[in-house]
Amino acid sequence: MRIGLIVGPWFTVPPERYGGTERVVDELARALAGAGHEVLLATASDSTCPVPQVPGFGPSEPDGLGFTLSELSHVIKAYDGMRNVDIIHDHTLAGPLYAHRPQDIPVVTTIHGQLTAQSAGLYRDMARNTSVIAISHNQRSMVPDLPVSAVIHHGIDPTSIAVGAGSGGYACFVGRMCPDKGLMEAVHVARQAGVPLRIAAKMHAPDERRYFHDVVQPFLGPNEDFLGELSDPEKFELMGDAIALLNPIQWTEPFGLVMIEALATGTPVVATPRGAAPEIVHHGLTGFLAPVQELAAFVEAAARLDRADCRRSVEEYFNAGRMAADHLELYAQVIEQFRAKGVPAAGLLEENQRQAL
């Protein structure tokens, strides 16, 4: 199968540090290529993912994150460079709405963000001629009437991540510097549990820097060690030595890649049961889920969990091979339906739904 993958212009694939979507696309591209398929990637020119790339793009531009003109010009060039693939998997928001994309190639897209009333309207428009993928059942449940072709959880390559001993005597927090990620809650939980907290956080955007300087930094004390943003090797070493990853998210997070990264290092996750967390953490086996005011009681218990069970959950399910296989199954169905009836896959889904009624 010839598969085109499109990501935005802002971060490399894989990202040097921050970039959840780009990290997932890198894992997917490598796994698809490893399964024997031809993968063509439209991304920034300084990306290092080892698959062929559409030529003509400039380097990543993180300072332009969110600018519509940057994304539009990027996706137009991406579609122009993907005339000889069997299917296009577009991970941008603007791309599936591009009116001049090739009409003889089916397109699928993944909802990487939170489904809100505004974004749901956009995805409904996309679903007229694009197959839509959700990344968790919780995300899918936010808009039950949205035509979704499949729910496919993220996966990573655990062979590239060492299992840690969890012998550092601290808990860790890894995330973005914003209230939704629950950093302040993690500080409270660690203090109540009587364990040191080591913090790694992305802090690029102005609002992230303001939140750190105005709210977080004045509150940090001798129990907390702020490390800034880490590279992947540094991050996995931090996670592997921790007794637990504290992830007291304060929003309905559609997935939570950081949780499966921690589990891959053997480290249990102590989290609030919001968003997709219950789909990732097996309470009492690979971590604990509870309201934030109850989490401190589970930190010591997390240190007694079997780290092999945490690692096994990634090796057996949250792995890139399974993620690729799930995508390949959907790709094949979409291509078959597209070629058989000559109509967009999303239209077929609506037709099938009407027939089922």
C-alpha positions as CSV (number, residue, x, y, z in Angstrom):
1,M,0.0,0.0,0.0
2,R,1.2,3.5,-0.8
3,I,0.4,5.8,2.1
4,G,0.8,9.6,2.3
5,L,1.1,11.2,5.7
6,I,0.7,15.0,6.2
7,V,1.6,16.9,9.3
8,G,1.7,20.7,9.9
9,P,4.7,22.9,9.3
10,W,5.6,23.8,12.9
11,F,7.5,20.9,14.3
12,T,9.8,18.3,13.0
13,V,8.9,14.6,12.7
14,P,9.9,13.3,15.2
15,P,9.9,16.5,17.3
16,E,13.1,17.5,19.0
17,R,11.3,18.0,22.2
18,Y,7.6,19.0,22.3
19,G,5.1,17.8,19.7
20,G,2.6,15.1,20.5
21,T,1.1,14.8,17.0
22,E,4.5,14.7,15.3
23,R,5.6,12.1,17.7
24,V,2.6,9.9,16.9
25,V,3.1,10.4,13.2
26,D,6.7,9.4,13.5
27,E,5.8,6.2,15.3
28,L,3.1,5.5,12.7
29,A,5.3,6.2,9.7
30,R,8.1,3.9,11.0
31,A,5.7,1.1,11.8
32,L,3.9,1.3,8.5
33,A,7.3,1.2,6.6
34,G,8.4,-1.6,8.9
35,A,5.4,-3.6,7.8
36,G,6.4,-3.3,4.2
37,H,4.3,-0.4,3.0
38,E,5.5,2.7,1.0
39,V,5.2,5.8,3.1
40,L,5.5,9.4,1.8
41,L,5.6,12.1,4.5
42,A,4.8,15.8,4.0
43,T,6.6,17.6,6.8
44,A,9.2,20.3,7.6
45,S,12.5,19.7,5.7
46,D,14.5,19.3,8.9
47,S,12.5,16.3,9.9
48,T,14.5,13.1,10.4
49,C,11.8,10.4,10.2
50,P,13.4,7.7,8.0
51,V,10.8,7.6,5.2
52,P,10.7,9.4,1.9
53,Q,9.5,13.0,2.2
54,V,7.7,15.4,-0.2
55,P,10.4,17.8,-1.4
56,G,10.1,21.6,-1.4
57,F,9.3,22.4,2.2
58,G,11.2,24.7,4.4
59,P,12.4,24.0,7.9
60,S,10.1,23.8,10.9
61,E,8.7,27.1,12.2
62,P,7.6,26.6,15.8
63,D,7.2,30.4,16.3
64,G,4.5,30.3,13.7
65,L,2.4,27.8,15.5
66,G,-1.3,28.3,14.8
67,F,-0.9,30.8,11.9
68,T,-3.5,29.9,9.3
69,L,-1.4,31.1,6.3
70,S,1.5,28.9,7.2
71,E,-0.7,25.8,7.5
72,L,-2.7,26.5,4.3
73,S,0.4,27.0,2.1
74,H,1.9,23.9,3.6
75,V,-1.1,21.6,3.0
76,I,-1.6,22.8,-0.6
77,K,2.0,21.9,-1.4
78,A,1.6,18.6,0.5
79,Y,-1.4,17.5,-1.6
80,D,0.3,18.6,-4.8
81,G,3.1,16.2,-3.9
82,M,0.9,13.2,-3.2
83,R,-0.6,12.4,-6.6
84,N,0.7,8.8,-6.6
85,V,-0.5,7.3,-3.3
86,D,-3.4,5.0,-2.5
87,I,-4.6,6.9,0.5
88,I,-3.7,10.1,2.3
89,H,-3.8,10.4,6.1
90,D,-3.9,14.1,6.9
91,H,-3.1,15.1,10.5
92,T,-3.7,18.8,10.0
93,L,-6.9,20.7,10.6
94,A,-7.0,22.7,7.3
95,G,-6.0,20.0,4.9
96,P,-9.2,17.9,4.9
97,L,-11.1,21.1,4.1
98,Y,-8.9,21.9,1.1
99,A,-11.3,22.0,-1.9
100,H,-8.6,21.3,-4.5
101,R,-7.1,18.2,-3.1
102,P,-6.9,15.1,-5.4
103,Q,-10.4,13.8,-6.0
104,D,-9.3,10.3,-7.0
105,I,-7.5,9.5,-3.7
106,P,-9.4,8.8,-0.4
107,V,-8.4,10.9,2.6
108,V,-8.6,10.1,6.3
109,T,-7.9,12.4,9.2
110,T,-7.3,12.0,12.9
111,I,-8.8,14.2,15.6
112,H,-5.8,15.0,17.7
113,G,-7.4,17.7,19.9
114,Q,-10.4,18.1,22.1
115,L,-13.8,17.8,20.5
116,T,-15.6,21.1,21.2
117,A,-18.8,22.5,19.7
118,Q,-16.7,24.6,17.3
119,S,-14.3,21.8,16.2
120,A,-17.1,19.3,15.9
121,G,-18.7,21.5,13.3
122,L,-15.5,21.4,11.3
123,Y,-15.2,17.7,11.6
124,R,-18.8,17.3,10.4
125,D,-17.9,19.2,7.3
126,M,-14.8,17.1,6.8
127,A,-16.8,13.9,7.2
128,R,-18.7,14.6,4.0
129,N,-15.6,13.4,2.0
130,T,-13.1,12.3,4.6
131,S,-13.0,9.3,7.0
132,V,-12.5,10.5,10.6
133,I,-10.4,8.7,13.3
134,A,-10.8,9.3,17.0
135,I,-7.9,8.6,19.4
136,S,-10.0,7.4,22.3
137,H,-13.5,6.3,23.1
138,N,-13.8,9.2,25.5
139,Q,-13.0,11.6,22.7
140,R,-15.5,9.9,20.5
141,S,-18.2,10.1,23.2
142,M,-18.0,14.0,23.3
143,V,-20.0,14.2,20.0
144,P,-21.9,11.0,19.6
145,D,-23.5,12.0,16.3
146,L,-20.2,12.8,14.6
147,P,-19.5,10.2,11.8
148,V,-16.3,8.5,13.1
149,S,-14.8,5.6,11.1
150,A,-12.7,4.1,13.9
151,V,-11.2,4.7,17.3
152,I,-7.5,4.0,17.3
153,H,-5.4,4.5,20.4
154,H,-1.9,5.8,20.0
155,G,1.1,3.5,20.3
156,I,4.9,3.8,20.7
157,D,7.9,1.6,20.1
158,P,8.8,0.2,23.5
159,T,12.1,-1.3,22.2
160,S,13.5,2.2,22.0
161,I,12.8,2.9,25.7
162,A,14.7,1.4,28.6
163,V,12.9,0.1,31.6
164,G,13.9,2.0,34.7
165,A,14.3,0.6,38.3
166,G,12.1,3.3,39.9
167,S,14.8,3.8,42.5
168,G,15.1,7.6,42.5
169,G,12.7,8.0,45.4
170,Y,10.8,10.8,43.7
171,A,7.6,11.3,41.7
172,C,7.7,13.1,38.4
173,F,5.5,15.4,36.3
174,V,5.9,15.7,32.5
175,G,3.7,18.0,30.5
176,R,3.0,21.4,29.2
177,M,3.1,24.5,31.4
178,C,-0.6,25.3,31.7
179,P,-3.4,24.8,34.3
180,D,-5.1,22.0,32.3
181,K,-2.1,19.7,32.8
182,G,-2.4,19.8,36.6
183,L,1.1,20.8,37.6
184,M,0.0,22.7,40.6
185,E,-2.2,19.7,41.6
186,A,0.8,17.5,41.2
187,V,2.9,19.7,43.6
188,H,0.1,19.4,46.2
189,V,-0.2,15.6,45.8
190,A,3.6,15.1,46.1
191,R,3.8,17.3,49.2
192,Q,0.9,15.5,50.8
193,A,2.5,12.1,50.0
194,G,5.8,13.3,51.4
195,V,7.8,12.6,48.2
196,P,10.0,14.9,46.2
197,L,8.7,16.0,42.8
198,R,10.8,16.5,39.7
199,I,9.1,18.6,37.0
200,A,9.8,18.6,33.2
201,A,7.6,20.9,31.3
202,K,7.4,22.6,27.9
203,M,7.3,26.4,28.2
204,H,7.6,28.1,24.8
205,A,4.4,30.1,24.3
206,P,3.9,33.5,26.1
207,D,0.9,32.2,28.1
208,E,3.0,29.2,29.3
209,R,5.8,31.5,30.4
210,R,3.3,33.8,32.2
211,Y,1.7,30.9,34.0
212,F,5.1,29.7,35.2
213,H,6.4,33.1,36.3
214,D,3.1,34.3,37.9
215,V,1.7,31.1,39.4
216,V,4.0,28.2,39.5
217,Q,7.5,29.6,40.2
218,P,6.5,31.5,43.3
219,F,4.9,28.4,44.7
220,L,7.8,26.0,44.2
221,G,9.8,25.0,47.3
222,P,12.6,22.7,48.3
223,N,10.4,19.6,47.7
224,E,10.2,20.5,43.9
225,D,13.0,20.4,41.3
226,F,12.1,22.2,38.0
227,L,14.1,20.8,35.1
228,G,12.6,22.7,32.2
229,E,11.9,20.8,28.9
230,L,13.9,17.6,28.4
231,S,15.0,15.7,25.4
232,D,13.6,12.2,24.9
233,P,16.6,10.3,26.5
234,E,16.5,12.7,29.5
235,K,12.7,12.4,29.8
236,F,12.8,8.6,29.8
237,E,15.6,8.5,32.3
238,L,13.5,10.8,34.5
239,M,10.4,8.6,34.2
240,G,12.3,5.4,34.6
241,D,13.8,6.4,38.0
242,A,10.5,7.8,39.3
243,I,8.3,5.8,41.7
244,A,5.3,7.3,39.8
245,L,4.2,9.7,37.1
246,L,1.8,12.2,38.6
247,N,-0.8,13.2,35.9
248,P,-3.7,14.9,37.7
249,I,-5.1,16.4,34.5
250,Q,-7.8,19.1,34.9
251,W,-9.4,18.7,31.5
252,T,-10.9,16.1,29.2
253,E,-7.6,15.1,27.5
254,P,-8.4,13.0,24.4
255,F,-5.5,10.6,24.9
256,G,-2.3,11.4,27.0
257,L,0.8,10.1,25.3
258,V,2.9,10.8,28.4
259,M,1.1,8.1,30.3
260,I,2.1,5.3,27.9
261,E,5.6,6.7,27.8
262,A,5.9,6.4,31.5
263,L,4.4,2.9,31.5
264,A,7.0,1.9,28.9
265,T,9.7,2.8,31.4
266,G,7.9,0.6,33.9
267,T,6.7,3.5,36.0
268,P,3.1,3.5,37.2
269,V,0.7,6.4,36.6
270,V,-1.2,8.2,39.3
271,A,-3.9,10.3,37.6
272,T,-7.3,11.8,37.8
273,P,-9.9,9.7,35.9
274,R,-10.5,12.3,33.2
275,G,-10.4,12.0,29.4
276,A,-8.8,8.9,28.1
277,A,-7.0,8.0,31.4
278,P,-9.3,5.1,32.2
279,E,-8.6,3.6,28.8
280,I,-4.8,3.7,29.5
281,V,-4.3,3.1,33.2
282,H,-5.5,-0.2,34.7
283,H,-6.4,0.8,38.3
284,G,-4.4,-1.2,40.8
285,L,-2.2,-2.8,38.2
286,T,-0.5,-0.1,36.1
287,G,-1.4,2.8,38.3
288,F,-4.2,4.4,40.2
289,L,-7.1,6.7,39.2
290,A,-8.9,8.9,41.7
291,P,-10.1,12.4,42.4
292,V,-7.2,14.8,42.9
293,Q,-7.8,15.1,46.7
294,E,-7.4,11.3,47.0
295,L,-4.3,10.9,44.9
296,A,-1.7,11.4,47.6
297,A,-2.7,8.1,49.3
298,F,-1.9,6.2,46.1
299,V,1.6,7.5,45.5
300,E,3.3,5.1,48.0
301,A,1.0,2.3,46.7
302,A,2.1,2.9,43.2
303,A,5.7,2.3,44.2
304,R,4.7,-1.2,45.2
305,L,3.2,-2.1,41.9
306,D,4.9,-4.5,39.6
307,R,6.8,-2.4,37.0
308,A,6.8,-5.4,34.6
309,D,3.0,-5.1,34.4
310,C,3.4,-1.5,33.4
311,R,5.9,-2.3,30.7
312,R,3.8,-5.2,29.5
313,S,0.7,-3.0,28.9
314,V,2.7,-1.1,26.3
315,E,4.4,-4.1,24.7
316,E,1.1,-6.0,24.4
317,Y,-1.3,-3.1,23.4
318,F,0.0,0.5,23.4
319,N,2.7,-0.4,20.8
320,A,3.3,1.2,17.4
321,G,2.8,-2.2,15.6
322,R,-0.7,-2.5,16.9
323,M,-1.4,1.2,16.0
324,A,-0.2,0.6,12.5
325,A,-2.2,-2.6,12.1
326,D,-5.3,-0.8,13.2
327,H,-4.7,2.0,10.7
328,L,-3.9,-0.5,7.9
329,E,-7.2,-2.2,8.5
330,L,-9.1,1.1,8.2
331,Y,-7.0,2.2,5.2
332,A,-7.9,-1.0,3.3
333,Q,-11.6,-0.6,4.1
334,V,-11.6,3.0,3.0
335,I,-9.8,2.3,-0.3
336,E,-12.0,-0.7,-1.1
337,Q,-15.2,1.3,-0.5
338,F,-13.8,4.3,-2.4
339,R,-12.9,2.3,-5.4
340,A,-16.0,0.1,-5.4
341,K,-18.6,2.9,-5.3
342,G,-16.6,5.9,-6.3
343,V,-17.9,8.1,-3.5
344,P,-16.1,9.5,-0.4
345,A,-15.6,7.1,2.5
346,A,-17.5,9.3,4.9
347,G,-20.4,9.4,2.5
348,L,-20.4,5.6,2.5
349,L,-20.5,5.6,6.3
350,E,-23.6,7.8,6.3
351,E,-25.2,5.5,3.7
352,N,-24.4,2.5,5.8
353,Q,-25.9,4.1,8.8
354,R,-29.1,4.9,7.0
355,Q,-29.3,1.3,5.8
356,A,-28.8,0.1,9.3
357,L,-31.8,2.1,10.6
